[in-house]
Amino acid sequence: MINIEDDIKILLNLFNAHKYEEVIIKSKKLIRKFPEYLILYNLLGSAYQNIGNLSLAKELFTRGLKLEPNNIAIMNNLGNVHKNIGELDSAENLFRKIIKNKPDYINAYINLGNLKRDINDFDSAITLYSEALKINKKNPIITYSIALAYQGLGSFDLAIEYAKKTLILDPKFTQADLLISQSVKYKDGNKHLNEMNFKIDNLELNSDQKVNLLFAIAKANEDMNQIEKAFKNLNYGNQIRRRLIKFDINEEIKFFNQLKKVFASTNKEKFSKELIPQKNIIFILGMPRSGTSLVEQIVTSHSNVFGGGELPQLSKIVKDNLININVISEQNIKSLIDDESFAAKLRKDYYNYLGRFNSDKDFITDKAPLNFRWIGLIKILFPSAKIIHCTRNPKDNCFSLYKNFFEGGLNFSYDQKELATYYGLYLDLMSFWLELFPDSIHEANYEKIINNPLEEIREILKFCKLPWEDACLNFHKNKNPIKTMSTAQARQPIYKSSINSYEKFSSFLEDLNKNI
């Protein structure tokens, strides 16, 4: 006779070891034999959630909820899936139902707070996090969430205060160390730097915790002009991170080549002609760390522009509708051009996503940098949209990628050779788009903006068909939330210290120097 309780223990151990594929295989078999065991639906749904298959996760959590309609854990997991696939009303309803049924369930407050932060409602997010803090003052996730919210608002003193509270509760919560490092200019004897050095030398840390600390310490070393130490920590942090991720640069090479091949064979004269857009979209794109946050701060300082930030929706539309087994579908792209109803559906999906912001301004920005891959799609779906391509000194751009830790993405940036290869792919693809769509993409160069802000900002606004406003020149006073690591830099007046910043590290950047 099968002992289901022993099997569930095995599943839990596999799940905790991040062996999600094994969890999926074993859970499916057990559900067929024991369809009444709710925990199996929760485990299987959570495994799908962790590998990014949100549609199957939603299906499993929904089935589990039918078995036990008021199960808090299932409701919370289903709420997160709804949030992550953009069904925000359904997500919020579930989180609020949990709070009503179990007012001390902290995760519902945190998750609803995260939802509010995603739609730039930072005040509501902080209120929800604060409610959670009243329930449990010793939960570091809550204090860290508050720190992130204040950082996004540009309230750096409060962000640091709550990050420090996080570290008092859990010294190994090293995301908080990294957050502090982004807003501090370190000098010799800095208490926080001493604490980080002590932790890296004396605490038993997992790989992720070490990576956060190494990048934070490297930033402090650079502030103090300890270049050799800074690079040593950077290099070690990148090496650890690279070992933790699954990434094959050859897959990127294939994808970029195939993307060009598909769009080279399409008839751009047949692209959709959207006469009256629901919203005037300004796509700000390019390599990450190329000045996209700076340009968004400039543009959203205008009274008629809402800052959407880095929106995931365009990439989600591509993944869900235009890619088959990691290959862009030539047939689907042709269908998109020939079948207006298909284009209208995808366009509606994107506009529905924008609706979450509830903005009455005529213009909205989408500044997901890697949207440079989807310029062909943008031209099909939103031909009247404005596309601003941000550029920067290639070595500065690549070194800035190498020296910053991007949680949950940009897997090409942790190895100098792979980073240089990816940068080459980006340059080649942008040359392709610029040739395919001449005179419809504005180049916003970081160095030119820094050296001649008045003229360059005038050109950006003119391209967007926005009238001049002095506020755009005083972009550092812009109070719009920023949810990227550029939040501190983009809130400063024009400064030139980041130009040629790679030079002091140049002797350590052999692979970048060779290939860029």
TORKOLVEX-475510 format. One record per residue (C-alpha): x, y, z; residue number from 1. Coordinates in steps of 0.05 Angstrom, whole numbers, padded with zeros to 5 digits, m for minus. Layout:
% TORKOLVEX-475510
c1; c2; c3; pos
X; Y; Z; NUM;
...
//
This chain:
% TORKOLVEX-475510
c1; c2; c3; pos
00000; 00000; 00000; 1;
00026; 00069; m00019; 2;
00037; 00116; 00040; 3;
00016; 00183; 00013; 4;
00044; 00221; 00073; 5;
00114; 00194; 00058; 6;
00106; 00213; m00015; 7;
00086; 00284; 00004; 8;
00148; 00290; 00048; 9;
00191; 00269; m00011; 10;
00155; 00320; m00056; 11;
00167; 00376; m00005; 12;
00241; 00359; m00002; 13;
00246; 00360; m00078; 14;
00209; 00426; m00080; 15;
00254; 00457; m00028; 16;
00314; 00433; m00069; 17;
00285; 00470; m00130; 18;
00277; 00404; m00168; 19;
00212; 00428; m00199; 20;
00211; 00381; m00259; 21;
00213; 00321; m00212; 22;
00159; 00351; m00169; 23;
00115; 00358; m00231; 24;
00125; 00286; m00254; 25;
00113; 00255; m00185; 26;
00055; 00302; m00167; 27;
00017; 00285; m00231; 28;
00021; 00211; m00216; 29;
m00002; 00221; m00144; 30;
m00060; 00266; m00163; 31;
m00087; 00211; m00208; 32;
m00086; 00163; m00149; 33;
m00105; 00213; m00094; 34;
m00146; 00268; m00127; 35;
m00173; 00291; m00060; 36;
m00105; 00313; m00030; 37;
m00104; 00388; m00034; 38;
m00030; 00395; m00020; 39;
m00014; 00359; m00085; 40;
m00049; 00414; m00125; 41;
m00012; 00467; m00086; 42;
00056; 00434; m00097; 43;
00043; 00420; m00171; 44;
00017; 00490; m00183; 45;
00076; 00520; m00146; 46;
00125; 00479; m00187; 47;
00094; 00503; m00251; 48;
00095; 00574; m00223; 49;
00170; 00569; m00209; 50;
00187; 00545; m00280; 51;
00145; 00602; m00310; 52;
00085; 00561; m00334; 53;
00033; 00607; m00304; 54;
m00026; 00581; m00344; 55;
m00018; 00511; m00316; 56;
m00004; 00539; m00247; 57;
m00069; 00578; m00251; 58;
m00106; 00515; m00273; 59;
m00078; 00473; m00215; 60;
m00092; 00526; m00161; 61;
m00162; 00536; m00188; 62;
m00175; 00461; m00184; 63;
m00148; 00461; m00113; 64;
m00192; 00519; m00093; 65;
m00254; 00481; m00117; 66;
m00236; 00426; m00068; 67;
m00229; 00475; m00011; 68;
m00256; 00544; m00030; 69;
m00230; 00580; 00032; 70;
m00160; 00551; 00034; 71;
m00115; 00610; 00048; 72;
m00050; 00582; 00018; 73;
m00084; 00563; m00048; 74;
m00119; 00631; m00052; 75;
m00053; 00667; m00040; 76;
m00017; 00627; m00093; 77;
m00073; 00637; m00143; 78;
m00073; 00711; m00128; 79;
00001; 00715; m00144; 80;
m00011; 00679; m00210; 81;
m00067; 00727; m00228; 82;
m00021; 00785; m00211; 83;
00037; 00758; m00253; 84;
m00006; 00746; m00315; 85;
m00038; 00815; m00309; 86;
m00106; 00796; m00282; 87;
m00101; 00849; m00228; 88;
m00174; 00854; m00207; 89;
m00178; 00779; m00195; 90;
m00112; 00782; m00157; 91;
m00134; 00840; m00113; 92;
m00201; 00808; m00099; 93;
m00167; 00744; m00074; 94;
m00117; 00781; m00031; 95;
m00173; 00824; 00000; 96;
m00215; 00762; 00012; 97;
m00156; 00730; 00049; 98;
m00147; 00793; 00091; 99;
m00222; 00793; 00108; 100;
m00223; 00719; 00126; 101;
m00155; 00718; 00161; 102;
m00134; 00789; 00181; 103;
m00067; 00766; 00208; 104;
m00044; 00731; 00144; 105;
00017; 00774; 00128; 106;
00031; 00747; 00058; 107;
m00034; 00775; 00032; 108;
m00015; 00845; 00054; 109;
00055; 00838; 00024; 110;
00029; 00810; m00042; 111;
m00025; 00863; m00049; 112;
00028; 00915; m00032; 113;
00072; 00887; m00087; 114;
00013; 00891; m00135; 115;
00003; 00964; m00117; 116;
00077; 00978; m00126; 117;
00075; 00946; m00195; 118;
00022; 00996; m00217; 119;
00062; 01054; m00187; 120;
00013; 01064; m00129; 121;
00069; 01068; m00078; 122;
00029; 01102; m00024; 123;
m00021; 01045; m00021; 124;
00036; 00995; m00023; 125;
00070; 01027; 00038; 126;
00003; 01029; 00075; 127;
m00006; 00954; 00063; 128;
00065; 00937; 00083; 129;
00056; 00979; 00146; 130;
m00008; 00940; 00163; 131;
00033; 00876; 00157; 132;
00086; 00906; 00202; 133;
00034; 00918; 00256; 134;
00019; 00844; 00255; 135;
00092; 00822; 00258; 136;
00148; 00872; 00270; 137;
00201; 00818; 00263; 138;
00190; 00797; 00191; 139;
00248; 00821; 00148; 140;
00209; 00813; 00083; 141;
00162; 00868; 00106; 142;
00216; 00918; 00125; 143;
00253; 00904; 00060; 144;
00190; 00914; 00019; 145;
00181; 00982; 00053; 146;
00254; 00999; 00038; 147;
00243; 00982; m00036; 148;
00181; 01025; m00039; 149;
00216; 01085; m00008; 150;
00275; 01075; m00055; 151;
00228; 01076; m00115; 152;
00199; 01142; m00090; 153;
00268; 01172; m00082; 154;
00262; 01175; m00006; 155;
00332; 01147; 00003; 156;
00340; 01162; 00078; 157;
00277; 01122; 00093; 158;
00298; 01067; 00046; 159;
00364; 01060; 00082; 160;
00330; 01063; 00150; 161;
00284; 01004; 00133; 162;
00339; 00965; 00099; 163;
00380; 00972; 00164; 164;
00319; 00947; 00203; 165;
00317; 00887; 00156; 166;
00389; 00871; 00171; 167;
00378; 00876; 00246; 168;
00323; 00824; 00239; 169;
00365; 00780; 00192; 170;
00439; 00797; 00178; 171;
00438; 00747; 00121; 172;
00383; 00785; 00083; 173;
00437; 00813; 00038; 174;
00389; 00843; m00013; 175;
00383; 00898; 00039; 176;
00459; 00908; 00038; 177;
00456; 00916; m00037; 178;
00399; 00966; m00032; 179;
00438; 01008; 00018; 180;
00500; 01007; m00025; 181;
00462; 01037; m00083; 182;
00447; 01101; m00043; 183;
00511; 01110; m00002; 184;
00578; 01142; m00021; 185;
00628; 01101; 00018; 186;
00690; 01128; 00054; 187;
00744; 01093; 00094; 188;
00717; 01068; 00161; 189;
00644; 01065; 00138; 190;
00606; 01023; 00188; 191;
00563; 00988; 00136; 192;
00624; 00968; 00095; 193;
00657; 00940; 00157; 194;
00594; 00900; 00172; 195;
00591; 00873; 00100; 196;
00665; 00852; 00103; 197;
00653; 00817; 00169; 198;
00594; 00779; 00141; 199;
00630; 00756; 00078; 200;
00688; 00731; 00120; 201;
00651; 00701; 00179; 202;
00578; 00682; 00164; 203;
00556; 00619; 00130; 204;
00521; 00647; 00068; 205;
00489; 00614; 00008; 206;
00510; 00632; m00062; 207;
00455; 00684; m00073; 208;
00471; 00719; m00007; 209;
00545; 00721; m00026; 210;
00529; 00751; m00094; 211;
00490; 00808; m00064; 212;
00546; 00823; m00015; 213;
00602; 00819; m00067; 214;
00568; 00869; m00113; 215;
00553; 00915; m00055; 216;
00625; 00912; m00028; 217;
00653; 00923; m00098; 218;
00611; 00986; m00104; 219;
00640; 01010; m00038; 220;
00710; 00993; m00061; 221;
00699; 01034; m00125; 222;
00673; 01093; m00085; 223;
00739; 01092; m00046; 224;
00779; 01084; m00110; 225;
00803; 01014; m00089; 226;
00799; 00991; m00161; 227;
00836; 00925; m00155; 228;
00794; 00904; m00095; 229;
00731; 00927; m00130; 230;
00745; 00885; m00191; 231;
00764; 00824; m00150; 232;
00697; 00826; m00115; 233;
00660; 00841; m00179; 234;
00693; 00784; m00216; 235;
00680; 00735; m00160; 236;
00607; 00757; m00154; 237;
00596; 00749; m00229; 238;
00629; 00681; m00230; 239;
00583; 00655; m00174; 240;
00522; 00684; m00208; 241;
00541; 00654; m00275; 242;
00546; 00585; m00244; 243;
00476; 00592; m00215; 244;
00439; 00606; m00280; 245;
00423; 00566; m00342; 246;
00443; 00607; m00402; 247;
00471; 00592; m00471; 248;
00495; 00651; m00513; 249;
00489; 00607; m00575; 250;
00414; 00606; m00566; 251;
00414; 00682; m00566; 252;
00456; 00683; m00630; 253;
00406; 00636; m00664; 254;
00347; 00676; m00640; 255;
00374; 00744; m00663; 256;
00392; 00716; m00732; 257;
00325; 00684; m00740; 258;
00289; 00748; m00718; 259;
00324; 00787; m00773; 260;
00309; 00733; m00824; 261;
00234; 00734; m00808; 262;
00227; 00809; m00812; 263;
00271; 00816; m00873; 264;
00222; 00772; m00911; 265;
00159; 00810; m00889; 266;
00126; 00865; m00930; 267;
00129; 00925; m00885; 268;
00081; 00963; m00931; 269;
00026; 00917; m00906; 270;
00038; 00934; m00832; 271;
m00025; 00955; m00794; 272;
m00044; 01028; m00799; 273;
m00074; 01046; m00732; 274;
m00110; 01112; m00744; 275;
m00130; 01132; m00673; 276;
m00087; 01101; m00618; 277;
m00120; 01091; m00551; 278;
m00058; 01119; m00519; 279;
00004; 01153; m00547; 280;
00061; 01106; m00528; 281;
00133; 01126; m00523; 282;
00178; 01065; m00524; 283;
00246; 01080; m00492; 284;
00293; 01022; m00508; 285;
00365; 01001; m00519; 286;
00415; 00962; m00479; 287;
00403; 00965; m00403; 288;
00448; 01017; m00369; 289;
00449; 01059; m00432; 290;
00410; 01118; m00403; 291;
00338; 01093; m00410; 292;
00320; 01115; m00339; 293;
00350; 01183; m00351; 294;
00310; 01192; m00416; 295;
00246; 01168; m00382; 296;
00257; 01218; m00325; 297;
00265; 01274; m00377; 298;
00203; 01255; m00417; 299;
00158; 01240; m00357; 300;
00175; 01308; m00327; 301;
00128; 01334; m00381; 302;
00058; 01348; m00355; 303;
00025; 01306; m00408; 304;
00066; 01242; m00400; 305;
00056; 01185; m00351; 306;
00115; 01142; m00333; 307;
00099; 01068; m00341; 308;
00169; 01044; m00325; 309;
00196; 00976; m00349; 310;
00133; 00941; m00373; 311;
00137; 00866; m00385; 312;
00075; 00863; m00429; 313;
00106; 00868; m00498; 314;
00154; 00810; m00484; 315;
00095; 00771; m00455; 316;
00055; 00782; m00519; 317;
00114; 00757; m00560; 318;
00123; 00696; m00516; 319;
00050; 00677; m00514; 320;
00032; 00690; m00587; 321;
00094; 00693; m00632; 322;
00144; 00643; m00607; 323;
00142; 00568; m00615; 324;
00194; 00528; m00576; 325;
00242; 00588; m00569; 326;
00236; 00605; m00644; 327;
00200; 00666; m00671; 328;
00145; 00640; m00716; 329;
00149; 00668; m00787; 330;
00078; 00644; m00800; 331;
00051; 00680; m00738; 332;
00086; 00745; m00758; 333;
00056; 00740; m00828; 334;
m00012; 00726; m00797; 335;
m00003; 00787; m00754; 336;
00008; 00829; m00816; 337;
m00047; 00797; m00858; 338;
m00100; 00787; m00805; 339;
m00122; 00853; m00774; 340;
m00165; 00816; m00722; 341;
m00102; 00781; m00696; 342;
m00065; 00847; m00693; 343;
m00125; 00879; m00659; 344;
m00126; 00824; m00606; 345;
m00052; 00834; m00588; 346;
m00060; 00909; m00589; 347;
m00119; 00904; m00542; 348;
m00079; 00859; m00495; 349;
m00026; 00913; m00491; 350;
m00076; 00970; m00481; 351;
m00112; 00930; m00427; 352;
m00046; 00924; m00391; 353;
m00036; 00999; m00395; 354;
m00105; 01008; m00365; 355;
m00080; 00985; m00297; 356;
m00046; 01052; m00288; 357;
m00111; 01091; m00293; 358;
m00075; 01151; m00322; 359;
m00112; 01209; m00355; 360;
m00050; 01235; m00390; 361;
m00046; 01230; m00466; 362;
00023; 01198; m00468; 363;
00053; 01138; m00431; 364;
00124; 01111; m00431; 365;
00145; 01038; m00435; 366;
00219; 01036; m00419; 367;
00234; 00962; m00419; 368;
00304; 00966; m00451; 369;
00303; 00897; m00484; 370;
00243; 00918; m00525; 371;
00296; 00935; m00577; 372;
00285; 00863; m00598; 373;
00212; 00877; m00614; 374;
00217; 00940; m00656; 375;
00188; 00903; m00716; 376;
00128; 00883; m00673; 377;
00120; 00954; m00648; 378;
00118; 00980; m00719; 379;
00063; 00929; m00736; 380;
00019; 00940; m00675; 381;
00032; 01013; m00659; 382;
00057; 01048; m00722; 383;
00045; 01117; m00692; 384;
00083; 01101; m00628; 385;
00148; 01139; m00615; 386;
00211; 01098; m00608; 387;
00271; 01128; m00572; 388;
00334; 01087; m00578; 389;
00383; 01102; m00521; 390;
00458; 01094; m00536; 391;
00521; 01102; m00495; 392;
00596; 01092; m00501; 393;
00597; 01016; m00512; 394;
00652; 01002; m00460; 395;
00618; 01045; m00407; 396;
00552; 01011; m00423; 397;
00580; 00940; m00418; 398;
00621; 00953; m00356; 399;
00560; 00983; m00322; 400;
00524; 00918; m00337; 401;
00581; 00877; m00311; 402;
00587; 00915; m00246; 403;
00513; 00914; m00227; 404;
00472; 00856; m00204; 405;
00405; 00847; m00239; 406;
00361; 00802; m00198; 407;
00322; 00755; m00242; 408;
00347; 00774; m00311; 409;
00401; 00797; m00360; 410;
00436; 00730; m00357; 411;
00484; 00752; m00412; 412;
00518; 00803; m00366; 413;
00556; 00758; m00318; 414;
00613; 00737; m00365; 415;
00655; 00787; m00404; 416;
00657; 00746; m00468; 417;
00583; 00731; m00467; 418;
00568; 00804; m00452; 419;
00611; 00827; m00510; 420;
00577; 00776; m00556; 421;
00508; 00799; m00535; 422;
00526; 00872; m00545; 423;
00548; 00855; m00616; 424;
00481; 00821; m00628; 425;
00446; 00883; m00603; 426;
00486; 00929; m00648; 427;
00473; 00885; m00709; 428;
00399; 00881; m00695; 429;
00393; 00956; m00685; 430;
00428; 00968; m00751; 431;
00377; 00922; m00783; 432;
00318; 00959; m00752; 433;
00346; 01028; m00770; 434;
00354; 01007; m00842; 435;
00285; 00975; m00844; 436;
00251; 01035; m00811; 437;
00292; 01096; m00830; 438;
00275; 01163; m00798; 439;
00225; 01132; m00748; 440;
00272; 01117; m00690; 441;
00303; 01174; m00650; 442;
00374; 01163; m00624; 443;
00384; 01192; m00554; 444;
00458; 01189; m00538; 445;
00476; 01191; m00464; 446;
00540; 01230; m00473; 447;
00506; 01282; m00518; 448;
00451; 01292; m00466; 449;
00502; 01301; m00411; 450;
00544; 01350; m00451; 451;
00489; 01389; m00484; 452;
00424; 01377; m00446; 453;
00383; 01436; m00471; 454;
00391; 01419; m00545; 455;
00385; 01344; m00537; 456;
00322; 01348; m00493; 457;
00290; 01396; m00543; 458;
00303; 01344; m00598; 459;
00273; 01288; m00556; 460;
00209; 01328; m00541; 461;
00204; 01351; m00614; 462;
00208; 01278; m00637; 463;
00153; 01259; m00588; 464;
00111; 01318; m00613; 465;
00110; 01347; m00543; 466;
00114; 01423; m00531; 467;
00173; 01448; m00492; 468;
00167; 01450; m00416; 469;
00223; 01475; m00370; 470;
00208; 01417; m00323; 471;
00240; 01369; m00373; 472;
00306; 01405; m00365; 473;
00298; 01400; m00289; 474;
00283; 01325; m00293; 475;
00319; 01311; m00227; 476;
00260; 01343; m00191; 477;
00213; 01292; m00222; 478;
00177; 01253; m00167; 479;
00153; 01196; m00211; 480;
00170; 01128; m00181; 481;
00231; 01091; m00209; 482;
00235; 01016; m00199; 483;
00304; 01004; m00226; 484;
00374; 01009; m00196; 485;
00382; 01075; m00233; 486;
00334; 01109; m00184; 487;
00390; 01147; m00148; 488;
00427; 01169; m00211; 489;
00364; 01191; m00248; 490;
00344; 01237; m00191; 491;
00409; 01276; m00194; 492;
00423; 01338; m00236; 493;
00468; 01328; m00297; 494;
00535; 01298; m00277; 495;
00594; 01275; m00319; 496;
00629; 01225; m00274; 497;
00598; 01165; m00309; 498;
00628; 01184; m00376; 499;
00689; 01139; m00391; 500;
00679; 01107; m00323; 501;
00705; 01041; m00350; 502;
00775; 01069; m00360; 503;
00800; 01059; m00289; 504;
00780; 00985; m00295; 505;
00805; 00978; m00366; 506;
00866; 00935; m00348; 507;
00819; 00883; m00318; 508;
00771; 00881; m00377; 509;
00812; 00842; m00426; 510;
00754; 00804; m00457; 511;
00710; 00866; m00463; 512;
00768; 00907; m00493; 513;
00782; 00853; m00544; 514;
00711; 00846; m00568; 515;
00679; 00915; m00564; 516;
//
